[in-house]
Amino acid sequence: MSTVISVRVPKWVKEKLREYGVDIAEVVRKALLEELRKLEEREIDEELERIRRKLSGKLDPEELSRIIDEERWAR
C-alpha cells in the first residue's frame, strides 16, 4: 500500500529537472527513505546511549566479553 504526497516547488525547478530527465518521484522517494533511515539510526543511537548510561559501572567489559565468547563457542 502506498500514499500520495504533494510538494510545491518553484516552476523553474520542475522544468529544469525535467530537462535533465530526472525522475522526480524517484528522487523524492529515495530522499524520504534516507531521511527515515537517519531518524531511525538516531533513535537507536539515543536508546543505546541511554542503556549505556544506565548500565555504566554495573558491567565489567572483560566479563561481558568472556560470557559472549563462551556463548559463541557453545553453539
Biotite code that builds the C-alpha atoms (Angstrom):
import biotite.structure as struc

atoms = struc.array([
    struc.Atom([0.000, 0.000, 0.000], chain_id="A", res_id=1, res_name="MET", atom_name="CA", element="C"),
    struc.Atom([1.262, 3.471, -0.759], chain_id="A", res_id=2, res_name="SER", atom_name="CA", element="C"),
    struc.Atom([0.074, 7.025, -0.385], chain_id="A", res_id=3, res_name="THR", atom_name="CA", element="C"),
    struc.Atom([0.420, 10.213, -2.402], chain_id="A", res_id=4, res_name="VAL", atom_name="CA", element="C"),
    struc.Atom([2.434, 13.169, -1.121], chain_id="A", res_id=5, res_name="ILE", atom_name="CA", element="C"),
    struc.Atom([2.326, 16.554, -2.825], chain_id="A", res_id=6, res_name="SER", atom_name="CA", element="C"),
    struc.Atom([5.052, 19.137, -2.626], chain_id="A", res_id=7, res_name="VAL", atom_name="CA", element="C"),
    struc.Atom([5.308, 22.636, -4.038], chain_id="A", res_id=8, res_name="ARG", atom_name="CA", element="C"),
    struc.Atom([8.491, 23.737, -5.751], chain_id="A", res_id=9, res_name="VAL", atom_name="CA", element="C"),
    struc.Atom([9.163, 26.715, -7.979], chain_id="A", res_id=10, res_name="PRO", atom_name="CA", element="C"),
    struc.Atom([8.065, 26.020, -11.539], chain_id="A", res_id=11, res_name="LYS", atom_name="CA", element="C"),
    struc.Atom([11.580, 26.593, -12.854], chain_id="A", res_id=12, res_name="TRP", atom_name="CA", element="C"),
    struc.Atom([12.918, 23.815, -10.599], chain_id="A", res_id=13, res_name="VAL", atom_name="CA", element="C"),
    struc.Atom([10.466, 21.292, -12.014], chain_id="A", res_id=14, res_name="LYS", atom_name="CA", element="C"),
    struc.Atom([11.212, 22.421, -15.562], chain_id="A", res_id=15, res_name="GLU", atom_name="CA", element="C"),
    struc.Atom([14.989, 22.168, -15.074], chain_id="A", res_id=16, res_name="LYS", atom_name="CA", element="C"),
    struc.Atom([14.700, 18.723, -13.517], chain_id="A", res_id=17, res_name="LEU", atom_name="CA", element="C"),
    struc.Atom([12.504, 17.607, -16.396], chain_id="A", res_id=18, res_name="ARG", atom_name="CA", element="C"),
    struc.Atom([15.088, 18.975, -18.894], chain_id="A", res_id=19, res_name="GLU", atom_name="CA", element="C"),
    struc.Atom([17.736, 16.807, -17.220], chain_id="A", res_id=20, res_name="TYR", atom_name="CA", element="C"),
    struc.Atom([15.455, 13.790, -17.333], chain_id="A", res_id=21, res_name="GLY", atom_name="CA", element="C"),
    struc.Atom([15.231, 13.467, -13.559], chain_id="A", res_id=22, res_name="VAL", atom_name="CA", element="C"),
    struc.Atom([12.587, 11.104, -12.230], chain_id="A", res_id=23, res_name="ASP", atom_name="CA", element="C"),
    struc.Atom([11.280, 13.484, -9.575], chain_id="A", res_id=24, res_name="ILE", atom_name="CA", element="C"),
    struc.Atom([9.132, 10.877, -7.840], chain_id="A", res_id=25, res_name="ALA", atom_name="CA", element="C"),
    struc.Atom([12.110, 8.526, -7.510], chain_id="A", res_id=26, res_name="GLU", atom_name="CA", element="C"),
    struc.Atom([14.379, 11.280, -6.159], chain_id="A", res_id=27, res_name="VAL", atom_name="CA", element="C"),
    struc.Atom([11.774, 12.294, -3.568], chain_id="A", res_id=28, res_name="VAL", atom_name="CA", element="C"),
    struc.Atom([11.110, 8.651, -2.626], chain_id="A", res_id=29, res_name="ARG", atom_name="CA", element="C"),
    struc.Atom([14.834, 7.985, -2.101], chain_id="A", res_id=30, res_name="LYS", atom_name="CA", element="C"),
    struc.Atom([15.288, 11.206, -0.121], chain_id="A", res_id=31, res_name="ALA", atom_name="CA", element="C"),
    struc.Atom([12.381, 10.349, 2.182], chain_id="A", res_id=32, res_name="LEU", atom_name="CA", element="C"),
    struc.Atom([13.624, 6.800, 2.737], chain_id="A", res_id=33, res_name="LEU", atom_name="CA", element="C"),
    struc.Atom([17.125, 8.099, 3.504], chain_id="A", res_id=34, res_name="GLU", atom_name="CA", element="C"),
    struc.Atom([15.717, 10.639, 5.976], chain_id="A", res_id=35, res_name="GLU", atom_name="CA", element="C"),
    struc.Atom([13.703, 7.888, 7.673], chain_id="A", res_id=36, res_name="LEU", atom_name="CA", element="C"),
    struc.Atom([16.826, 5.716, 7.924], chain_id="A", res_id=37, res_name="ARG", atom_name="CA", element="C"),
    struc.Atom([18.757, 8.576, 9.548], chain_id="A", res_id=38, res_name="LYS", atom_name="CA", element="C"),
    struc.Atom([15.958, 9.259, 12.037], chain_id="A", res_id=39, res_name="LEU", atom_name="CA", element="C"),
    struc.Atom([15.726, 5.585, 12.987], chain_id="A", res_id=40, res_name="GLU", atom_name="CA", element="C"),
    struc.Atom([19.509, 5.345, 13.393], chain_id="A", res_id=41, res_name="GLU", atom_name="CA", element="C"),
    struc.Atom([19.489, 8.431, 15.610], chain_id="A", res_id=42, res_name="ARG", atom_name="CA", element="C"),
    struc.Atom([16.697, 6.927, 17.713], chain_id="A", res_id=43, res_name="GLU", atom_name="CA", element="C"),
    struc.Atom([18.641, 3.673, 18.108], chain_id="A", res_id=44, res_name="ILE", atom_name="CA", element="C"),
    struc.Atom([21.834, 5.571, 18.993], chain_id="A", res_id=45, res_name="ASP", atom_name="CA", element="C"),
    struc.Atom([19.963, 7.561, 21.644], chain_id="A", res_id=46, res_name="GLU", atom_name="CA", element="C"),
    struc.Atom([18.448, 4.392, 23.107], chain_id="A", res_id=47, res_name="GLU", atom_name="CA", element="C"),
    struc.Atom([21.856, 2.681, 23.182], chain_id="A", res_id=48, res_name="LEU", atom_name="CA", element="C"),
    struc.Atom([23.357, 5.717, 24.908], chain_id="A", res_id=49, res_name="GLU", atom_name="CA", element="C"),
    struc.Atom([20.541, 5.655, 27.475], chain_id="A", res_id=50, res_name="ARG", atom_name="CA", element="C"),
    struc.Atom([21.194, 1.960, 28.123], chain_id="A", res_id=51, res_name="ILE", atom_name="CA", element="C"),
    struc.Atom([24.951, 2.535, 28.302], chain_id="A", res_id=52, res_name="ARG", atom_name="CA", element="C"),
    struc.Atom([24.480, 5.261, 30.936], chain_id="A", res_id=53, res_name="ARG", atom_name="CA", element="C"),
    struc.Atom([22.072, 3.074, 32.886], chain_id="A", res_id=54, res_name="LYS", atom_name="CA", element="C"),
    struc.Atom([24.479, 0.128, 32.896], chain_id="A", res_id=55, res_name="LEU", atom_name="CA", element="C"),
    struc.Atom([27.620, 2.199, 33.385], chain_id="A", res_id=56, res_name="SER", atom_name="CA", element="C"),
    struc.Atom([29.667, 0.722, 36.196], chain_id="A", res_id=57, res_name="GLY", atom_name="CA", element="C"),
    struc.Atom([27.383, -2.292, 36.509], chain_id="A", res_id=58, res_name="LYS", atom_name="CA", element="C"),
    struc.Atom([29.023, -4.478, 33.881], chain_id="A", res_id=59, res_name="LEU", atom_name="CA", element="C"),
    struc.Atom([32.656, -5.406, 33.595], chain_id="A", res_id=60, res_name="ASP", atom_name="CA", element="C"),
    struc.Atom([33.539, -5.247, 29.864], chain_id="A", res_id=61, res_name="PRO", atom_name="CA", element="C"),
    struc.Atom([36.037, -8.099, 30.207], chain_id="A", res_id=62, res_name="GLU", atom_name="CA", element="C"),
    struc.Atom([33.476, -10.308, 31.945], chain_id="A", res_id=63, res_name="GLU", atom_name="CA", element="C"),
    struc.Atom([30.880, -9.472, 29.313], chain_id="A", res_id=64, res_name="LEU", atom_name="CA", element="C"),
    struc.Atom([33.364, -10.334, 26.566], chain_id="A", res_id=65, res_name="SER", atom_name="CA", element="C"),
    struc.Atom([34.139, -13.654, 28.249], chain_id="A", res_id=66, res_name="ARG", atom_name="CA", element="C"),
    struc.Atom([30.425, -14.506, 28.514], chain_id="A", res_id=67, res_name="ILE", atom_name="CA", element="C"),
    struc.Atom([29.843, -13.669, 24.854], chain_id="A", res_id=68, res_name="ILE", atom_name="CA", element="C"),
    struc.Atom([32.825, -15.784, 23.797], chain_id="A", res_id=69, res_name="ASP", atom_name="CA", element="C"),
    struc.Atom([31.581, -18.716, 25.874], chain_id="A", res_id=70, res_name="GLU", atom_name="CA", element="C"),
    struc.Atom([28.122, -18.455, 24.315], chain_id="A", res_id=71, res_name="GLU", atom_name="CA", element="C"),
    struc.Atom([29.599, -18.388, 20.822], chain_id="A", res_id=72, res_name="ARG", atom_name="CA", element="C"),
    struc.Atom([31.713, -21.492, 21.469], chain_id="A", res_id=73, res_name="TRP", atom_name="CA", element="C"),
    struc.Atom([28.739, -23.296, 23.000], chain_id="A", res_id=74, res_name="ALA", atom_name="CA", element="C"),
    struc.Atom([26.868, -23.116, 19.686], chain_id="A", res_id=75, res_name="ARG", atom_name="CA", element="C"),
])
